[in-house]
Amino acid sequence: MQSTDIRPQHARPSQSSTVLASLDEAADFLRSLPIAEHAEPLIDVMEAADEPEMERRAWQAFETFACAMRLPVRLVA
């Protein structure tokens, strides 16, 4: 007898996180993604951050983007 259970099965691939310790590493990570062309404005901001307040804001922008795109990253201060 055939099973009539057609509920969707949920597969969760094991994804390891990429550890990023600097804005340069984060920018390189973004460039390596298939969506890199859409991240160019963010990459520009990250590369232009040359003082502590700008760096803080660039990290915040990166974190927001990474969260929105569900990127498997872990930031190390």
N, CA, C and O atoms as CSV, one atom per row, in Angstrom:
chain,resi,resn,atom,element,x,y,z
A,1,MET,N,N,0.836,-1.177,0.000
A,1,MET,CA,C,0.000,0.000,0.000
A,1,MET,C,C,0.882,1.242,0.000
A,1,MET,O,O,1.864,1.316,0.738
A,2,GLN,N,N,0.531,2.203,-0.820
A,2,GLN,CA,C,1.316,3.432,-0.916
A,2,GLN,C,C,1.001,4.367,0.234
A,2,GLN,O,O,-0.123,4.416,0.734
A,3,SER,N,N,2.017,5.105,0.639
A,3,SER,CA,C,1.827,6.106,1.686
A,3,SER,C,C,1.195,7.357,1.082
A,3,SER,O,O,1.587,7.802,0.003
A,4,THR,N,N,0.234,7.905,1.772
A,4,THR,CA,C,-0.402,9.137,1.303
A,4,THR,C,C,0.124,10.356,2.043
A,4,THR,O,O,-0.408,11.456,1.900
A,5,ASP,N,N,1.158,10.159,2.823
A,5,ASP,CA,C,1.758,11.257,3.588
A,5,ASP,C,C,2.593,12.108,2.639
A,5,ASP,O,O,3.673,11.690,2.221
A,6,ILE,N,N,2.104,13.294,2.297
A,6,ILE,CA,C,2.820,14.154,1.354
A,6,ILE,C,C,3.306,15.437,2.012
A,6,ILE,O,O,3.541,16.440,1.338
A,7,ARG,N,N,3.456,15.398,3.333
A,7,ARG,CA,C,3.994,16.577,4.019
A,7,ARG,C,C,5.415,16.834,3.541
A,7,ARG,O,O,6.159,15.890,3.277
A,8,PRO,N,N,5.798,18.097,3.427
A,8,PRO,CA,C,7.163,18.395,2.985
A,8,PRO,C,C,8.188,17.947,4.023
A,8,PRO,O,O,7.957,18.050,5.228
A,9,GLN,N,N,9.277,17.468,3.554
A,9,GLN,CA,C,10.374,17.064,4.429
A,9,GLN,C,C,11.349,18.226,4.542
A,9,GLN,O,O,11.655,18.886,3.549
A,10,HIS,N,N,11.824,18.471,5.722
A,10,HIS,CA,C,12.743,19.577,5.950
A,10,HIS,C,C,14.164,19.047,6.101
A,10,HIS,O,O,14.478,18.317,7.040
A,11,ALA,N,N,14.991,19.423,5.177
A,11,ALA,CA,C,16.400,19.047,5.240
A,11,ALA,C,C,17.190,20.277,5.632
A,11,ALA,O,O,16.984,21.356,5.077
A,12,ARG,N,N,18.069,20.125,6.560
A,12,ARG,CA,C,18.908,21.244,6.996
A,12,ARG,C,C,20.363,20.894,6.703
A,12,ARG,O,O,20.991,20.130,7.435
A,13,PRO,N,N,20.883,21.458,5.633
A,13,PRO,CA,C,22.282,21.159,5.310
A,13,PRO,C,C,23.194,21.724,6.385
A,13,PRO,O,O,22.943,22.792,6.942
A,14,SER,N,N,24.243,20.994,6.659
A,14,SER,CA,C,25.170,21.497,7.670
A,14,SER,C,C,26.006,22.603,7.039
A,14,SER,O,O,26.743,22.376,6.079
A,15,GLN,N,N,25.880,23.777,7.584
A,15,GLN,CA,C,26.626,24.927,7.088
A,15,GLN,C,C,27.553,25.392,8.191
A,15,GLN,O,O,27.122,25.673,9.309
A,16,SER,N,N,28.806,25.469,7.867
A,16,SER,CA,C,29.719,26.018,8.851
A,16,SER,C,C,29.793,27.523,8.617
A,16,SER,O,O,29.592,28.008,7.504
A,17,SER,N,N,30.080,28.229,9.668
A,17,SER,CA,C,30.174,29.687,9.571
A,17,SER,C,C,31.556,30.106,9.118
A,17,SER,O,O,32.559,29.485,9.471
A,18,THR,N,N,31.593,31.151,8.344
A,18,THR,CA,C,32.848,31.775,7.964
A,18,THR,C,C,33.173,32.799,9.034
A,18,THR,O,O,32.345,33.654,9.349
A,19,VAL,N,N,34.358,32.721,9.588
A,19,VAL,CA,C,34.771,33.641,10.646
A,19,VAL,C,C,35.468,34.834,10.006
A,19,VAL,O,O,36.403,34.673,9.221
A,20,LEU,N,N,35.001,36.040,10.352
A,20,LEU,CA,C,35.550,37.271,9.785
A,20,LEU,C,C,36.070,38.139,10.921
A,20,LEU,O,O,35.356,38.408,11.886
A,21,ALA,N,N,37.321,38.575,10.798
A,21,ALA,CA,C,37.941,39.352,11.863
A,21,ALA,C,C,38.251,40.786,11.464
A,21,ALA,O,O,38.693,41.575,12.300
A,22,SER,N,N,38.028,41.135,10.208
A,22,SER,CA,C,38.321,42.506,9.781
A,22,SER,C,C,37.359,42.905,8.662
A,22,SER,O,O,36.739,42.059,8.018
A,23,LEU,N,N,37.255,44.203,8.454
A,23,LEU,CA,C,36.418,44.690,7.359
A,23,LEU,C,C,36.949,44.216,6.011
A,23,LEU,O,O,36.172,43.932,5.099
A,24,ASP,N,N,38.276,44.131,5.884
A,24,ASP,CA,C,38.854,43.630,4.628
A,24,ASP,C,C,38.426,42.191,4.362
A,24,ASP,O,O,38.075,41.837,3.237
A,25,GLU,N,N,38.458,41.358,5.416
A,25,GLU,CA,C,38.014,39.972,5.259
A,25,GLU,C,C,36.532,39.922,4.892
A,25,GLU,O,O,36.126,39.125,4.046
A,26,ALA,N,N,35.734,40.764,5.521
A,26,ALA,CA,C,34.300,40.798,5.237
A,26,ALA,C,C,34.047,41.236,3.795
A,26,ALA,O,O,33.188,40.671,3.118
A,27,ALA,N,N,34.787,42.235,3.323
A,27,ALA,CA,C,34.630,42.696,1.940
A,27,ALA,C,C,35.033,41.588,0.957
A,27,ALA,O,O,34.351,41.369,-0.044
A,28,ASP,N,N,36.127,40.899,1.241
A,28,ASP,CA,C,36.553,39.790,0.377
A,28,ASP,C,C,35.508,38.673,0.370
A,28,ASP,O,O,35.235,38.072,-0.669
A,29,PHE,N,N,34.928,38.404,1.539
A,29,PHE,CA,C,33.875,37.393,1.624
A,29,PHE,C,C,32.692,37.779,0.742
A,29,PHE,O,O,32.170,36.947,0.000
A,30,LEU,N,N,32.270,39.039,0.823
A,30,LEU,CA,C,31.143,39.496,-0.005
A,30,LEU,C,C,31.460,39.363,-1.486
A,30,LEU,O,O,30.603,38.965,-2.275
A,31,ARG,N,N,32.689,39.694,-1.865
A,31,ARG,CA,C,33.089,39.591,-3.280
A,31,ARG,C,C,33.035,38.152,-3.787
A,31,ARG,O,O,32.853,37.919,-4.982
A,32,SER,N,N,33.193,37.188,-2.881
A,32,SER,CA,C,33.213,35.780,-3.279
A,32,SER,C,C,31.813,35.197,-3.489
A,32,SER,O,O,31.679,34.069,-3.964
A,33,LEU,N,N,30.793,35.940,-3.146
A,33,LEU,CA,C,29.425,35.439,-3.232
A,33,LEU,C,C,28.814,35.668,-4.617
A,33,LEU,O,O,29.202,36.602,-5.319
A,34,PRO,N,N,27.870,34.828,-5.006
A,34,PRO,CA,C,27.175,35.035,-6.278
A,34,PRO,C,C,26.408,36.363,-6.324
A,34,PRO,O,O,26.128,36.879,-7.406
A,35,ILE,N,N,26.074,36.908,-5.170
A,35,ILE,CA,C,25.326,38.170,-5.106
A,35,ILE,C,C,26.251,39.375,-4.966
A,35,ILE,O,O,25.803,40.458,-4.588
A,36,ALA,N,N,27.520,39.199,-5.266
A,36,ALA,CA,C,28.520,40.251,-5.043
A,36,ALA,C,C,28.161,41.563,-5.728
A,36,ALA,O,O,28.386,42.633,-5.161
A,37,GLU,N,N,27.616,41.501,-6.917
A,37,GLU,CA,C,27.297,42.746,-7.627
A,37,GLU,C,C,26.270,43.583,-6.861
A,37,GLU,O,O,26.265,44.809,-6.964
A,38,HIS,N,N,25.417,42.931,-6.108
A,38,HIS,CA,C,24.407,43.645,-5.331
A,38,HIS,C,C,24.978,44.203,-4.026
A,38,HIS,O,O,24.365,45.060,-3.389
A,39,ALA,N,N,26.146,43.715,-3.639
A,39,ALA,CA,C,26.783,44.157,-2.401
A,39,ALA,C,C,27.843,45.235,-2.636
A,39,ALA,O,O,28.461,45.704,-1.680
A,40,GLU,N,N,28.061,45.632,-3.878
A,40,GLU,CA,C,29.115,46.610,-4.183
A,40,GLU,C,C,29.008,47.908,-3.383
A,40,GLU,O,O,30.027,48.379,-2.878
A,41,PRO,N,N,27.823,48.507,-3.243
A,41,PRO,CA,C,27.746,49.732,-2.441
A,41,PRO,C,C,28.191,49.500,-0.993
A,41,PRO,O,O,28.860,50.349,-0.403
A,42,LEU,N,N,27.821,48.364,-0.431
A,42,LEU,CA,C,28.245,48.029,0.930
A,42,LEU,C,C,29.755,47.829,0.984
A,42,LEU,O,O,30.411,48.307,1.909
A,43,ILE,N,N,30.301,47.135,0.012
A,43,ILE,CA,C,31.756,46.916,-0.037
A,43,ILE,C,C,32.476,48.254,-0.118
A,43,ILE,O,O,33.491,48.448,0.551
A,44,ASP,N,N,31.968,49.179,-0.926
A,44,ASP,CA,C,32.572,50.517,-1.032
A,44,ASP,C,C,32.595,51.233,0.319
A,44,ASP,O,O,33.592,51.854,0.688
A,45,VAL,N,N,31.489,51.138,1.045
A,45,VAL,CA,C,31.411,51.771,2.362
A,45,VAL,C,C,32.412,51.128,3.321
A,45,VAL,O,O,33.087,51.819,4.084
A,46,MET,N,N,32.500,49.812,3.275
A,46,MET,CA,C,33.414,49.096,4.166
A,46,MET,C,C,34.864,49.471,3.874
A,46,MET,O,O,35.658,49.651,4.797
A,47,GLU,N,N,35.207,49.587,2.608
A,47,GLU,CA,C,36.588,49.927,2.243
A,47,GLU,C,C,36.922,51.379,2.546
A,47,GLU,O,O,38.089,51.710,2.755
A,48,ALA,N,N,35.928,52.245,2.575
A,48,ALA,CA,C,36.168,53.667,2.834
A,48,ALA,C,C,36.227,53.999,4.328
A,48,ALA,O,O,36.621,55.105,4.697
A,49,ALA,N,N,35.846,53.068,5.175
A,49,ALA,CA,C,35.833,53.314,6.623
A,49,ALA,C,C,37.260,53.475,7.127
A,49,ALA,O,O,38.025,52.513,7.200
A,50,ASP,N,N,37.600,54.717,7.474
A,50,ASP,CA,C,38.982,54.988,7.881
A,50,ASP,C,C,39.104,55.637,9.260
A,50,ASP,O,O,40.169,56.134,9.624
A,51,GLU,N,N,38.029,55.629,10.010
A,51,GLU,CA,C,38.073,56.125,11.382
A,51,GLU,C,C,37.132,55.254,12.211
A,51,GLU,O,O,36.236,54.617,11.657
A,52,PRO,N,N,37.321,55.217,13.517
A,52,PRO,CA,C,36.559,54.283,14.365
A,52,PRO,C,C,35.036,54.357,14.200
A,52,PRO,O,O,34.384,53.315,14.129
A,53,GLU,N,N,34.466,55.535,14.137
A,53,GLU,CA,C,33.012,55.643,14.009
A,53,GLU,C,C,32.539,55.098,12.659
A,53,GLU,O,O,31.503,54.437,12.582
A,54,MET,N,N,33.292,55.372,11.607
A,54,MET,CA,C,32.925,54.841,10.291
A,54,MET,C,C,33.070,53.317,10.255
A,54,MET,O,O,32.259,52.622,9.643
A,55,GLU,N,N,34.113,52.808,10.920
A,55,GLU,CA,C,34.295,51.361,10.986
A,55,GLU,C,C,33.143,50.710,11.739
A,55,GLU,O,O,32.655,49.658,11.325
A,56,ARG,N,N,32.701,51.315,12.836
A,56,ARG,CA,C,31.580,50.788,13.605
A,56,ARG,C,C,30.327,50.731,12.737
A,56,ARG,O,O,29.600,49.737,12.742
A,57,ARG,N,N,30.085,51.805,11.994
A,57,ARG,CA,C,28.903,51.848,11.126
A,57,ARG,C,C,29.009,50.857,9.967
A,57,ARG,O,O,28.014,50.257,9.562
A,58,ALA,N,N,30.212,50.693,9.443
A,58,ALA,CA,C,30.408,49.732,8.352
A,58,ALA,C,C,30.144,48.311,8.849
A,58,ALA,O,O,29.516,47.515,8.151
A,59,TRP,N,N,30.625,47.990,10.061
A,59,TRP,CA,C,30.353,46.668,10.642
A,59,TRP,C,C,28.854,46.484,10.849
A,59,TRP,O,O,28.310,45.416,10.569
A,60,GLN,N,N,28.201,47.511,11.332
A,60,GLN,CA,C,26.761,47.438,11.571
A,60,GLN,C,C,26.025,47.189,10.249
A,60,GLN,O,O,25.105,46.374,10.187
A,61,ALA,N,N,26.435,47.893,9.208
A,61,ALA,CA,C,25.813,47.697,7.895
A,61,ALA,C,C,26.065,46.276,7.385
A,61,ALA,O,O,25.164,45.638,6.840
A,62,PHE,N,N,27.286,45.787,7.561
A,62,PHE,CA,C,27.599,44.423,7.136
A,62,PHE,C,C,26.761,43.410,7.910
A,62,PHE,O,O,26.202,42.485,7.321
A,63,GLU,N,N,26.673,43.581,9.220
A,63,GLU,CA,C,25.881,42.659,10.036
A,63,GLU,C,C,24.415,42.655,9.610
A,63,GLU,O,O,23.788,41.598,9.548
A,64,THR,N,N,23.877,43.817,9.323
A,64,THR,CA,C,22.488,43.919,8.881
A,64,THR,C,C,22.299,43.185,7.556
A,64,THR,O,O,21.338,42.434,7.386
A,65,PHE,N,N,23.222,43.407,6.620
A,65,PHE,CA,C,23.157,42.742,5.316
A,65,PHE,C,C,23.293,41.228,5.489
A,65,PHE,O,O,22.523,40.464,4.907
A,66,ALA,N,N,24.265,40.800,6.282
A,66,ALA,CA,C,24.498,39.370,6.490
A,66,ALA,C,C,23.276,38.703,7.113
A,66,ALA,O,O,22.908,37.593,6.728
A,67,CYS,N,N,22.659,39.364,8.056
A,67,CYS,CA,C,21.465,38.825,8.698
A,67,CYS,C,C,20.313,38.744,7.692
A,67,CYS,O,O,19.619,37.729,7.616
A,68,ALA,N,N,20.115,39.808,6.929
A,68,ALA,CA,C,19.030,39.841,5.952
A,68,ALA,C,C,19.204,38.775,4.871
A,68,ALA,O,O,18.227,38.194,4.400
A,69,MET,N,N,20.437,38.529,4.488
A,69,MET,CA,C,20.715,37.553,3.437
A,69,MET,C,C,20.952,36.154,3.998
A,69,MET,O,O,21.191,35.208,3.248
A,70,ARG,N,N,20.884,36.030,5.323
A,70,ARG,CA,C,21.118,34.752,6.024
A,70,ARG,C,C,22.460,34.146,5.644
A,70,ARG,O,O,22.561,32.958,5.337
A,71,LEU,N,N,23.483,34.984,5.673
A,71,LEU,CA,C,24.829,34.534,5.359
A,71,LEU,C,C,25.427,33.817,6.568
A,71,LEU,O,O,25.280,34.287,7.697
A,72,PRO,N,N,26.093,32.695,6.350
A,72,PRO,CA,C,26.683,31.945,7.452
A,72,PRO,C,C,28.017,32.546,7.888
A,72,PRO,O,O,29.080,32.013,7.569
A,73,VAL,N,N,27.955,33.654,8.616
A,73,VAL,CA,C,29.174,34.314,9.065
A,73,VAL,C,C,29.145,34.491,10.576
A,73,VAL,O,O,28.090,34.583,11.203
A,74,ARG,N,N,30.347,34.533,11.131
A,74,ARG,CA,C,30.517,34.836,12.550
A,74,ARG,C,C,31.595,35.884,12.646
A,74,ARG,O,O,32.688,35.716,12.105
A,75,LEU,N,N,31.287,36.979,13.341
A,75,LEU,CA,C,32.223,38.092,13.454
A,75,LEU,C,C,33.038,37.956,14.727
A,75,LEU,O,O,32.502,37.631,15.786
A,76,VAL,N,N,34.324,38.203,14.620
A,76,VAL,CA,C,35.224,38.154,15.758
A,76,VAL,C,C,35.786,39.535,15.962
A,76,VAL,O,O,36.384,40.108,15.052
A,77,ALA,N,N,35.599,40.076,17.149
A,77,ALA,CA,C,36.081,41.436,17.432
A,77,ALA,C,C,37.558,41.445,17.693
A,77,ALA,O,O,38.133,42.503,17.948
